[in-house]
Amino acid sequence: MHQHQNKIDSIFKKDLSVEDTLQAVCNYLQRSVPNYDWVGFYFKNGNKAELKLAQFTGKPTEHIIIPFGKGICGQVAVSNQKFVVADVTAEDNYISCGLDVKSEIVIPIFKNGENIGQIDIDSHTRNAFTKKDVLFLEKLCSKIEFFLLNTAK
Ligand code: SME
């Protein structure tokens, strides 16, 4: 994951807008990390109890708005905990984005202790996400917090 860390760091250093930075992160991860077939960011939609899709790379999804508590994403919005799903067919509270998706990982993004959103990654491979992915993506989410706190854009 080291080469990916370096590449991600270089994206943050480019001084792009928040939107362009997060889009570049999605593009890089989806194109460069094996098994990351759909990569997107959901953020809290204003003061509503729902998530709204922001930047993503991969097949367009109809799930632009996800109410808190619904699906893997909505559960993470409420629990503030990462959620790694080895086999999506084993989940009751799951929103399908296509039959090709077999596993999923969602990591919350915090800003000053508040859960403001998440990175969501789908894989066409069952059990695609390991502890290494969790650590890598948790680091990424910390970098996003730092970036958000340090950019006025
Ligand atoms: N599978 C997610 C919905 C979002 S899509 O994966 C893009 C969920 O259950 O919350």
Backbone and ligand atoms as CSV (ligand in chain L), in Angstrom:
chain,resi,resn,atom,element,x,y,z
A,1,MET,N,N,0.822,-1.208,0.000
A,1,MET,CA,C,0.000,0.000,0.000
A,1,MET,C,C,0.865,1.272,0.000
A,2,HIS,N,N,2.191,1.104,0.150
A,2,HIS,CA,C,3.061,2.283,0.258
A,2,HIS,C,C,3.045,3.170,-0.971
A,3,GLN,N,N,3.083,2.523,-2.138
A,3,GLN,CA,C,3.082,3.331,-3.369
A,3,GLN,C,C,1.778,4.117,-3.469
A,4,HIS,N,N,0.687,3.525,-2.960
A,4,HIS,CA,C,-0.596,4.224,-3.004
A,4,HIS,C,C,-0.599,5.416,-2.034
A,5,GLN,N,N,-0.017,5.208,-0.847
A,5,GLN,CA,C,0.072,6.310,0.134
A,5,GLN,C,C,0.792,7.501,-0.484
A,6,ASN,N,N,1.907,7.215,-1.161
A,6,ASN,CA,C,2.701,8.297,-1.747
A,6,ASN,C,C,1.918,9.039,-2.815
A,7,LYS,N,N,1.215,8.278,-3.621
A,7,LYS,CA,C,0.443,8.883,-4.698
A,7,LYS,C,C,-0.689,9.754,-4.127
A,8,ILE,N,N,-1.362,9.224,-3.089
A,8,ILE,CA,C,-2.431,9.974,-2.435
A,8,ILE,C,C,-1.877,11.275,-1.843
A,9,ASP,N,N,-0.721,11.161,-1.183
A,9,ASP,CA,C,-0.108,12.365,-0.604
A,9,ASP,C,C,0.133,13.414,-1.683
A,10,SER,N,N,0.578,12.959,-2.859
A,10,SER,CA,C,0.872,13.920,-3.931
A,10,SER,C,C,-0.418,14.580,-4.436
A,11,ILE,N,N,-1.540,13.872,-4.381
A,11,ILE,CA,C,-2.823,14.485,-4.776
A,11,ILE,C,C,-3.177,15.625,-3.810
A,12,PHE,N,N,-3.019,15.362,-2.488
A,12,PHE,CA,C,-3.355,16.399,-1.501
A,12,PHE,C,C,-2.459,17.628,-1.626
A,13,LYS,N,N,-1.234,17.395,-2.089
A,13,LYS,CA,C,-0.274,18.519,-2.197
A,13,LYS,C,C,-0.534,19.406,-3.408
A,14,LYS,N,N,-1.419,18.973,-4.291
A,14,LYS,CA,C,-1.625,19.725,-5.546
A,14,LYS,C,C,-2.387,21.030,-5.378
A,15,ASP,N,N,-2.955,21.244,-4.183
A,15,ASP,CA,C,-3.687,22.480,-3.908
A,15,ASP,C,C,-4.920,22.641,-4.801
A,16,LEU,N,N,-5.589,21.538,-5.050
A,16,LEU,CA,C,-6.842,21.564,-5.817
A,16,LEU,C,C,-7.991,21.910,-4.869
A,17,SER,N,N,-9.170,22.185,-5.429
A,17,SER,CA,C,-10.359,22.393,-4.597
A,17,SER,C,C,-10.701,21.079,-3.879
A,18,VAL,N,N,-11.566,21.174,-2.870
A,18,VAL,CA,C,-11.995,19.956,-2.161
A,18,VAL,C,C,-12.602,18.969,-3.164
A,19,GLU,N,N,-13.480,19.473,-4.022
A,19,GLU,CA,C,-14.168,18.597,-4.991
A,19,GLU,C,C,-13.170,17.901,-5.914
A,20,ASP,N,N,-12.245,18.683,-6.460
A,20,ASP,CA,C,-11.276,18.104,-7.402
A,20,ASP,C,C,-10.330,17.124,-6.704
A,21,THR,N,N,-9.999,17.441,-5.459
A,21,THR,CA,C,-9.111,16.548,-4.704
A,21,THR,C,C,-9.798,15.207,-4.471
A,22,LEU,N,N,-11.052,15.260,-4.000
A,22,LEU,CA,C,-11.749,14.001,-3.704
A,22,LEU,C,C,-12.018,13.215,-4.988
A,23,GLN,N,N,-12.278,13.929,-6.086
A,23,GLN,CA,C,-12.473,13.234,-7.361
A,23,GLN,C,C,-11.172,12.546,-7.798
A,24,ALA,N,N,-10.062,13.236,-7.615
A,24,ALA,CA,C,-8.764,12.651,-7.994
A,24,ALA,C,C,-8.457,11.424,-7.139
A,25,VAL,N,N,-8.849,11.475,-5.856
A,25,VAL,CA,C,-8.641,10.317,-4.972
A,25,VAL,C,C,-9.483,9.134,-5.468
A,26,CYS,N,N,-10.754,9.393,-5.785
A,26,CYS,CA,C,-11.625,8.323,-6.315
A,26,CYS,C,C,-11.013,7.730,-7.587
A,27,ASN,N,N,-10.632,8.595,-8.500
A,27,ASN,CA,C,-10.093,8.123,-9.783
A,27,ASN,C,C,-8.861,7.257,-9.558
A,28,TYR,N,N,-7.969,7.770,-8.719
A,28,TYR,CA,C,-6.718,7.028,-8.492
A,28,TYR,C,C,-7.011,5.646,-7.882
A,29,LEU,N,N,-7.813,5.630,-6.824
A,29,LEU,CA,C,-8.066,4.354,-6.135
A,29,LEU,C,C,-8.763,3.354,-7.061
A,30,GLN,N,N,-9.772,3.839,-7.790
A,30,GLN,CA,C,-10.546,2.911,-8.623
A,30,GLN,C,C,-9.685,2.346,-9.751
A,31,ARG,N,N,-8.783,3.178,-10.278
A,31,ARG,CA,C,-7.963,2.722,-11.409
A,31,ARG,C,C,-6.735,1.948,-10.989
A,32,SER,N,N,-6.235,2.202,-9.775
A,32,SER,CA,C,-4.916,1.668,-9.416
A,32,SER,C,C,-4.915,0.565,-8.372
A,33,VAL,N,N,-5.943,0.487,-7.540
A,33,VAL,CA,C,-5.929,-0.537,-6.489
A,33,VAL,C,C,-6.790,-1.723,-6.944
A,34,PRO,N,N,-6.192,-2.911,-7.009
A,34,PRO,CA,C,-6.954,-4.083,-7.443
A,34,PRO,C,C,-8.189,-4.296,-6.560
A,35,ASN,N,N,-9.275,-4.687,-7.164
A,35,ASN,CA,C,-10.534,-4.995,-6.454
A,35,ASN,C,C,-11.335,-3.779,-6.014
A,36,TYR,N,N,-10.819,-2.561,-6.183
A,36,TYR,CA,C,-11.603,-1.374,-5.852
A,36,TYR,C,C,-12.391,-1.004,-7.119
A,37,ASP,N,N,-13.585,-1.554,-7.246
A,37,ASP,CA,C,-14.321,-1.393,-8.510
A,37,ASP,C,C,-15.226,-0.164,-8.549
A,38,TRP,N,N,-15.658,0.271,-7.385
A,38,TRP,CA,C,-16.449,1.526,-7.295
A,38,TRP,C,C,-15.964,2.249,-6.048
A,39,VAL,N,N,-15.583,3.503,-6.218
A,39,VAL,CA,C,-15.062,4.282,-5.091
A,39,VAL,C,C,-15.819,5.602,-5.033
A,40,GLY,N,N,-16.426,5.892,-3.898
A,40,GLY,CA,C,-17.180,7.138,-3.808
A,40,GLY,C,C,-17.189,7.721,-2.403
A,41,PHE,N,N,-17.581,8.991,-2.343
A,41,PHE,CA,C,-17.742,9.690,-1.067
A,41,PHE,C,C,-19.196,10.083,-0.882
A,42,TYR,N,N,-19.716,9.767,0.291
A,42,TYR,CA,C,-21.022,10.275,0.711
A,42,TYR,C,C,-20.776,11.243,1.867
A,43,PHE,N,N,-21.534,12.361,1.866
A,43,PHE,CA,C,-21.446,13.301,2.983
A,43,PHE,C,C,-22.840,13.598,3.514
A,44,LYS,N,N,-22.894,13.977,4.797
A,44,LYS,CA,C,-24.164,14.365,5.412
A,44,LYS,C,C,-24.776,15.495,4.581
A,45,ASN,N,N,-26.047,15.380,4.281
A,45,ASN,CA,C,-26.736,16.340,3.427
A,45,ASN,C,C,-27.292,17.496,4.268
A,46,GLY,N,N,-26.496,18.536,4.417
A,46,GLY,CA,C,-26.925,19.686,5.227
A,46,GLY,C,C,-27.236,19.245,6.643
A,47,ASN,N,N,-28.403,19.654,7.168
A,47,ASN,CA,C,-28.748,19.180,8.519
A,47,ASN,C,C,-29.807,18.080,8.488
A,48,LYS,N,N,-29.967,17.452,7.298
A,48,LYS,CA,C,-30.902,16.325,7.196
A,48,LYS,C,C,-30.237,15.033,7.669
A,49,ALA,N,N,-31.059,14.093,8.141
A,49,ALA,CA,C,-30.538,12.800,8.600
A,49,ALA,C,C,-30.385,11.868,7.397
A,50,GLU,N,N,-29.575,12.290,6.468
A,50,GLU,CA,C,-29.345,11.497,5.246
A,50,GLU,C,C,-27.975,11.810,4.664
A,51,LEU,N,N,-27.501,10.864,3.860
A,51,LEU,CA,C,-26.226,11.038,3.152
A,51,LEU,C,C,-26.519,11.414,1.713
A,52,LYS,N,N,-25.590,12.187,1.131
A,52,LYS,CA,C,-25.718,12.529,-0.287
A,52,LYS,C,C,-24.426,12.152,-0.988
A,53,LEU,N,N,-24.576,11.509,-2.133
A,53,LEU,CA,C,-23.396,11.109,-2.907
A,53,LEU,C,C,-22.665,12.349,-3.403
A,54,ALA,N,N,-21.353,12.351,-3.232
A,54,ALA,CA,C,-20.527,13.443,-3.755
A,54,ALA,C,C,-19.702,12.875,-4.919
A,55,GLN,N,N,-18.398,12.898,-4.812
A,55,GLN,CA,C,-17.568,12.405,-5.913
A,55,GLN,C,C,-17.562,10.871,-5.933
A,56,PHE,N,N,-17.457,10.302,-7.115
A,56,PHE,CA,C,-17.310,8.849,-7.221
A,56,PHE,C,C,-16.654,8.508,-8.555
A,57,THR,N,N,-16.100,7.304,-8.631
A,57,THR,CA,C,-15.590,6.752,-9.886
A,57,THR,C,C,-16.099,5.329,-9.990
A,58,GLY,N,N,-16.680,4.997,-11.130
A,58,GLY,CA,C,-17.263,3.668,-11.334
A,58,GLY,C,C,-18.646,3.844,-11.922
A,59,LYS,N,N,-19.388,2.746,-11.928
A,59,LYS,CA,C,-20.720,2.761,-12.536
A,59,LYS,C,C,-21.641,3.737,-11.798
A,60,PRO,N,N,-22.351,4.613,-12.527
A,60,PRO,CA,C,-23.286,5.527,-11.847
A,60,PRO,C,C,-24.318,4.737,-11.023
A,61,THR,N,N,-24.661,5.269,-9.859
A,61,THR,CA,C,-25.625,4.602,-8.987
A,61,THR,C,C,-26.874,5.468,-8.852
A,62,GLU,N,N,-28.010,4.813,-8.631
A,62,GLU,CA,C,-29.243,5.588,-8.395
A,62,GLU,C,C,-29.350,5.997,-6.924
A,63,HIS,N,N,-28.433,5.484,-6.099
A,63,HIS,CA,C,-28.515,5.769,-4.657
A,63,HIS,C,C,-27.736,7.036,-4.321
A,64,ILE,N,N,-28.325,8.147,-4.728
A,64,ILE,CA,C,-27.694,9.453,-4.494
A,64,ILE,C,C,-27.951,9.888,-3.048
A,65,ILE,N,N,-29.164,9.648,-2.579
A,65,ILE,CA,C,-29.538,9.981,-1.197
A,65,ILE,C,C,-29.750,8.681,-0.429
A,66,ILE,N,N,-29.112,8.578,0.723
A,66,ILE,CA,C,-29.283,7.392,1.582
A,66,ILE,C,C,-29.660,7.866,2.983
A,67,PRO,N,N,-30.869,7.512,3.458
A,67,PRO,CA,C,-31.269,7.924,4.812
A,67,PRO,C,C,-30.360,7.291,5.875
A,68,PHE,N,N,-30.086,8.033,6.934
A,68,PHE,CA,C,-29.312,7.479,8.054
A,68,PHE,C,C,-29.977,6.176,8.505
A,69,GLY,N,N,-29.163,5.168,8.757
A,69,GLY,CA,C,-29.665,3.875,9.231
A,69,GLY,C,C,-29.908,2.881,8.118
A,70,LYS,N,N,-30.028,3.360,6.886
A,70,LYS,CA,C,-30.342,2.451,5.758
A,70,LYS,C,C,-29.060,2.008,5.045
A,71,GLY,N,N,-28.970,0.707,4.770
A,71,GLY,CA,C,-27.825,0.173,4.053
A,71,GLY,C,C,-26.562,0.230,4.896
A,72,ILE,N,N,-25.471,-0.191,4.305
A,72,ILE,CA,C,-24.188,-0.186,5.013
A,72,ILE,C,C,-23.794,1.269,5.296
A,73,CYS,N,N,-23.963,2.120,4.272
A,73,CYS,CA,C,-23.575,3.530,4.415
A,73,CYS,C,C,-24.375,4.212,5.522
A,74,GLY,N,N,-25.685,4.025,5.495
A,74,GLY,CA,C,-26.547,4.661,6.489
A,74,GLY,C,C,-26.263,4.166,7.902
A,75,GLN,N,N,-25.851,2.904,8.024
A,75,GLN,CA,C,-25.506,2.367,9.346
A,75,GLN,C,C,-24.227,3.013,9.875
A,76,VAL,N,N,-23.257,3.230,8.972
A,76,VAL,CA,C,-21.991,3.850,9.389
A,76,VAL,C,C,-22.223,5.314,9.789
A,77,ALA,N,N,-23.175,5.961,9.136
A,77,ALA,CA,C,-23.506,7.351,9.485
A,77,ALA,C,C,-23.993,7.445,10.933
A,78,VAL,N,N,-24.620,6.358,11.416
A,78,VAL,CA,C,-25.182,6.352,12.765
A,78,VAL,C,C,-24.197,5.776,13.790
A,79,SER,N,N,-23.472,4.731,13.389
A,79,SER,CA,C,-22.610,4.010,14.345
A,79,SER,C,C,-21.255,4.682,14.554
A,80,ASN,N,N,-20.816,5.481,13.586
A,80,ASN,CA,C,-19.472,6.090,13.592
A,80,ASN,C,C,-18.357,5.044,13.512
A,81,GLN,N,N,-18.712,3.837,13.108
A,81,GLN,CA,C,-17.729,2.742,13.038
A,81,GLN,C,C,-17.559,2.291,11.600
A,82,LYS,N,N,-16.348,1.851,11.274
A,82,LYS,CA,C,-16.131,1.268,9.948
A,82,LYS,C,C,-17.011,0.031,9.787
A,83,PHE,N,N,-17.296,-0.337,8.537
A,83,PHE,CA,C,-18.112,-1.518,8.263
A,83,PHE,C,C,-17.477,-2.257,7.083
A,84,VAL,N,N,-16.995,-3.458,7.342
A,84,VAL,CA,C,-16.391,-4.273,6.283
A,84,VAL,C,C,-17.331,-5.441,6.022
A,85,VAL,N,N,-17.783,-5.567,4.793
A,85,VAL,CA,C,-18.735,-6.612,4.429
A,85,VAL,C,C,-18.046,-7.584,3.468
A,86,ALA,N,N,-17.789,-8.792,3.954
A,86,ALA,CA,C,-17.088,-9.780,3.128
A,86,ALA,C,C,-17.987,-10.328,2.023
A,87,ASP,N,N,-19.283,-10.427,2.367
A,87,ASP,CA,C,-20.230,-11.020,1.417
A,87,ASP,C,C,-21.551,-10.257,1.548
A,88,VAL,N,N,-21.839,-9.427,0.561
A,88,VAL,CA,C,-23.014,-8.552,0.686
A,88,VAL,C,C,-24.330,-9.331,0.755
A,89,THR,N,N,-24.332,-10.558,0.231
A,89,THR,CA,C,-25.586,-11.334,0.257
A,89,THR,C,C,-25.941,-11.766,1.687
A,90,ALA,N,N,-24.977,-11.663,2.602
A,90,ALA,CA,C,-25.227,-12.057,3.993
A,90,ALA,C,C,-25.812,-10.907,4.818
A,91,GLU,N,N,-25.917,-9.712,4.228
A,91,GLU,CA,C,-26.411,-8.538,4.968
A,91,GLU,C,C,-27.899,-8.304,4.721
A,92,ASP,N,N,-28.660,-8.112,5.783
A,92,ASP,CA,C,-30.092,-7.807,5.658
A,92,ASP,C,C,-30.283,-6.341,5.278
A,93,ASN,N,N,-29.554,-5.487,5.980
A,93,ASN,CA,C,-29.700,-4.041,5.781
A,93,ASN,C,C,-28.632,-3.582,4.789
A,94,TYR,N,N,-28.911,-3.826,3.523
A,94,TYR,CA,C,-27.940,-3.561,2.465
A,94,TYR,C,C,-28.670,-2.981,1.264
A,95,ILE,N,N,-28.072,-1.960,0.652
A,95,ILE,CA,C,-28.654,-1.356,-0.555
A,95,ILE,C,C,-27.795,-1.788,-1.735
A,96,SER,N,N,-28.344,-2.564,-2.618
A,96,SER,CA,C,-27.560,-3.096,-3.739
A,96,SER,C,C,-27.377,-2.062,-4.844
A,97,CYS,N,N,-26.145,-1.981,-5.320
A,97,CYS,CA,C,-25.861,-1.105,-6.462
A,97,CYS,C,C,-25.595,-1.950,-7.702
A,98,GLY,N,N,-25.965,-3.222,-7.647
A,98,GLY,CA,C,-25.764,-4.097,-8.805
A,98,GLY,C,C,-25.331,-5.479,-8.371
A,99,LEU,N,N,-25.724,-6.467,-9.161
A,99,LEU,CA,C,-25.433,-7.858,-8.784
A,99,LEU,C,C,-23.954,-8.191,-8.882
A,100,ASP,N,N,-23.192,-7.336,-9.575
A,100,ASP,CA,C,-21.748,-7.585,-9.699
A,100,ASP,C,C,-21.001,-7.258,-8.405
A,101,VAL,N,N,-21.629,-6.509,-7.490
A,101,VAL,CA,C,-20.952,-6.150,-6.235
A,101,VAL,C,C,-21.022,-7.320,-5.259
A,102,LYS,N,N,-19.849,-7.724,-4.766
A,102,LYS,CA,C,-19.779,-8.891,-3.869
A,102,LYS,C,C,-19.336,-8.522,-2.454
A,103,SER,N,N,-18.488,-7.509,-2.326
A,103,SER,CA,C,-18.063,-7.082,-0.987
A,103,SER,C,C,-17.922,-5.562,-0.961
A,104,GLU,N,N,-17.869,-5.031,0.267
A,104,GLU,CA,C,-17.928,-3.568,0.412
A,104,GLU,C,C,-17.212,-3.141,1.688
A,105,ILE,N,N,-16.643,-1.940,1.633
A,105,ILE,CA,C,-16.044,-1.363,2.859
A,105,ILE,C,C,-16.468,0.095,2.946
A,106,VAL,N,N,-16.851,0.504,4.148
A,106,VAL,CA,C,-17.223,1.899,4.388
A,106,VAL,C,C,-16.463,2.380,5.627
A,107,ILE,N,N,-15.747,3.499,5.470
A,107,ILE,CA,C,-14.960,4.073,6.569
A,107,ILE,C,C,-15.457,5.502,6.803
A,108,PRO,N,N,-15.815,5.824,8.058
A,108,PRO,CA,C,-16.317,7.182,8.325
A,108,PRO,C,C,-15.219,8.235,8.226
A,109,ILE,N,N,-15.629,9.441,7.858
A,109,ILE,CA,C,-14.727,10.598,7.822
A,109,ILE,C,C,-15.186,11.545,8.928
A,110,PHE,N,N,-14.246,11.900,9.787
A,110,PHE,CA,C,-14.574,12.797,10.900
A,110,PHE,C,C,-13.963,14.172,10.682
A,111,LYS,N,N,-14.654,15.189,11.187
A,111,LYS,CA,C,-14.090,16.540,11.206
A,111,LYS,C,C,-14.346,17.086,12.599
A,112,ASN,N,N,-13.267,17.348,13.313
A,112,ASN,CA,C,-13.380,17.796,14.711
A,112,ASN,C,C,-14.286,16.880,15.532
A,113,GLY,N,N,-14.130,15.583,15.333
A,113,GLY,CA,C,-14.886,14.606,16.117
A,113,GLY,C,C,-16.279,14.303,15.610
A,114,GLU,N,N,-16.727,15.036,14.600
A,114,GLU,CA,C,-18.082,14.812,14.066
A,114,GLU,C,C,-18.013,13.945,12.812
A,115,ASN,N,N,-18.883,12.952,12.742
A,115,ASN,CA,C,-18.957,12.061,11.569
A,115,ASN,C,C,-19.651,12.824,10.431
A,116,ILE,N,N,-18.863,13.284,9.458
A,116,ILE,CA,C,-19.426,14.146,8.405
A,116,ILE,C,C,-19.673,13.409,7.094
A,117,GLY,N,N,-19.162,12.190,6.998
A,117,GLY,CA,C,-19.329,11.463,5.743
A,117,GLY,C,C,-18.510,10.195,5.749
A,118,GLN,N,N,-18.224,9.696,4.561
A,118,GLN,CA,C,-17.565,8.394,4.492
A,118,GLN,C,C,-17.014,8.128,3.093
A,119,ILE,N,N,-16.027,7.234,3.066
A,119,ILE,CA,C,-15.617,6.681,1.774
A,119,ILE,C,C,-16.249,5.301,1.677
A,120,ASP,N,N,-16.802,5.006,0.510
A,120,ASP,CA,C,-17.495,3.735,0.266
A,120,ASP,C,C,-16.825,3.070,-0.936
A,121,ILE,N,N,-16.399,1.831,-0.759
A,121,ILE,CA,C,-15.770,1.107,-1.867
A,121,ILE,C,C,-16.467,-0.234,-2.057
A,122,ASP,N,N,-16.841,-0.505,-3.300
A,122,ASP,CA,C,-17.471,-1.781,-3.665
A,122,ASP,C,C,-16.474,-2.602,-4.464
A,123,SER,N,N,-16.555,-3.919,-4.301
A,123,SER,CA,C,-15.695,-4.816,-5.080
A,123,SER,C,C,-16.520,-5.903,-5.751
A,124,HIS,N,N,-16.095,-6.279,-6.927
A,124,HIS,CA,C,-16.726,-7.395,-7.636
A,124,HIS,C,C,-16.178,-8.735,-7.160
A,125,THR,N,N,-15.261,-8.662,-6.207
A,125,THR,CA,C,-14.638,-9.865,-5.643
A,125,THR,C,C,-15.133,-10.050,-4.214
A,126,ARG,N,N,-15.507,-11.281,-3.872
A,126,ARG,CA,C,-15.945,-11.567,-2.513
A,126,ARG,C,C,-14.760,-11.416,-1.552
A,127,ASN,N,N,-15.016,-10.934,-0.356
A,127,ASN,CA,C,-13.980,-10.841,0.683
A,127,ASN,C,C,-12.740,-10.073,0.212
A,128,ALA,N,N,-12.956,-8.972,-0.478
A,128,ALA,CA,C,-11.834,-8.249,-1.105
A,128,ALA,C,C,-11.033,-7.403,-0.112
A,129,PHE,N,N,-11.645,-7.071,1.043
A,129,PHE,CA,C,-11.020,-6.066,1.906
A,129,PHE,C,C,-10.419,-6.690,3.164
A,130,THR,N,N,-9.125,-6.410,3.384
A,130,THR,CA,C,-8.402,-6.963,4.513
A,130,THR,C,C,-8.100,-5.851,5.521
A,131,LYS,N,N,-7.405,-6.254,6.590
A,131,LYS,CA,C,-6.975,-5.294,7.597
A,131,LYS,C,C,-6.107,-4.202,6.982
A,132,LYS,N,N,-5.320,-4.591,5.974
A,132,LYS,CA,C,-4.456,-3.612,5.294
A,132,LYS,C,C,-5.284,-2.517,4.628
A,133,ASP,N,N,-6.406,-2.919,4.020
A,133,ASP,CA,C,-7.287,-1.925,3.398
A,133,ASP,C,C,-7.866,-0.999,4.464
A,134,VAL,N,N,-8.266,-1.595,5.597
A,134,VAL,CA,C,-8.837,-0.786,6.681
A,134,VAL,C,C,-7.834,0.270,7.126
A,135,LEU,N,N,-6.588,-0.158,7.368
A,135,LEU,CA,C,-5.562,0.780,7.839
A,135,LEU,C,C,-5.280,1.852,6.794
A,136,PHE,N,N,-5.159,1.409,5.558
A,136,PHE,CA,C,-4.883,2.326,4.449
A,136,PHE,C,C,-5.991,3.370,4.320
A,137,LEU,N,N,-7.243,2.915,4.391
A,137,LEU,CA,C,-8.371,3.828,4.184
A,137,LEU,C,C,-8.628,4.710,5.410
A,138,GLU,N,N,-8.338,4.173,6.611
A,138,GLU,CA,C,-8.464,5.014,7.808
A,138,GLU,C,C,-7.460,6.159,7.746
A,139,LYS,N,N,-6.242,5.844,7.281
A,139,LYS,CA,C,-5.226,6.894,7.108
A,139,LYS,C,C,-5.698,7.931,6.103
A,140,LEU,N,N,-6.272,7.433,5.016
A,140,LEU,CA,C,-6.784,8.340,3.978
A,140,LEU,C,C,-7.846,9.273,4.567
A,141,CYS,N,N,-8.763,8.709,5.363
A,141,CYS,CA,C,-9.837,9.530,5.937
A,141,CYS,C,C,-9.274,10.570,6.909
A,142,SER,N,N,-8.192,10.224,7.620
A,142,SER,CA,C,-7.534,11.211,8.492
A,142,SER,C,C,-6.918,12.326,7.657
A,143,LYS,N,N,-6.331,11.947,6.511
A,143,LYS,CA,C,-5.743,12.965,5.629
A,143,LYS,C,C,-6.828,13.889,5.074
A,144,ILE,N,N,-7.996,13.313,4.800
A,144,ILE,CA,C,-9.099,14.126,4.294
A,144,ILE,C,C,-9.535,15.123,5.376
A,145,GLU,N,N,-9.622,14.646,6.629
A,145,GLU,CA,C,-9.983,15.567,7.716
A,145,GLU,C,C,-8.980,16.716,7.798
A,146,PHE,N,N,-7.703,16.358,7.786
A,146,PHE,CA,C,-6.642,17.374,7.856
A,146,PHE,C,C,-6.774,18.361,6.696
A,147,PHE,N,N,-7.021,17.815,5.525
A,147,PHE,CA,C,-7.173,18.640,4.316
A,147,PHE,C,C,-8.365,19.590,4.452
A,148,LEU,N,N,-9.501,19.054,4.932
A,148,LEU,CA,C,-10.706,19.875,5.078
A,148,LEU,C,C,-10.510,20.979,6.118
A,149,LEU,N,N,-9.783,20.637,7.174
A,149,LEU,CA,C,-9.553,21.631,8.234
A,149,LEU,C,C,-8.581,22.708,7.798
A,150,ASN,N,N,-7.767,22.382,6.798
A,150,ASN,CA,C,-6.703,23.311,6.403
A,150,ASN,C,C,-6.924,23.959,5.046
A,151,THR,N,N,-8.097,23.790,4.496
A,151,THR,CA,C,-8.374,24.455,3.232
A,151,THR,C,C,-9.625,25.304,3.378
A,152,ALA,N,N,-9.557,26.503,2.867
A,152,ALA,CA,C,-10.702,27.406,2.967
A,152,ALA,C,C,-11.617,27.257,1.762
A,153,LYS,N,N,-11.191,26.393,0.806
A,153,LYS,CA,C,-11.949,26.287,-0.450
A,153,LYS,C,C,-13.254,25.550,-0.237
L,1,SME,N1,N,-24.205,-0.579,-0.841
L,1,SME,C1,C,-24.385,0.672,-0.152
L,1,SME,C2,C,-25.113,1.679,-1.022
L,1,SME,C3,C,-24.216,2.557,-1.791
L,1,SME,S1,S,-23.556,1.803,-3.142
L,1,SME,O1,O,-22.623,0.739,-2.701
L,1,SME,C4,C,-22.772,2.869,-4.139
L,1,SME,C5,C,-25.140,0.471,1.133
L,1,SME,O2,O,-25.630,-0.628,1.401
L,1,SME,O3,O,-25.261,1.426,1.881
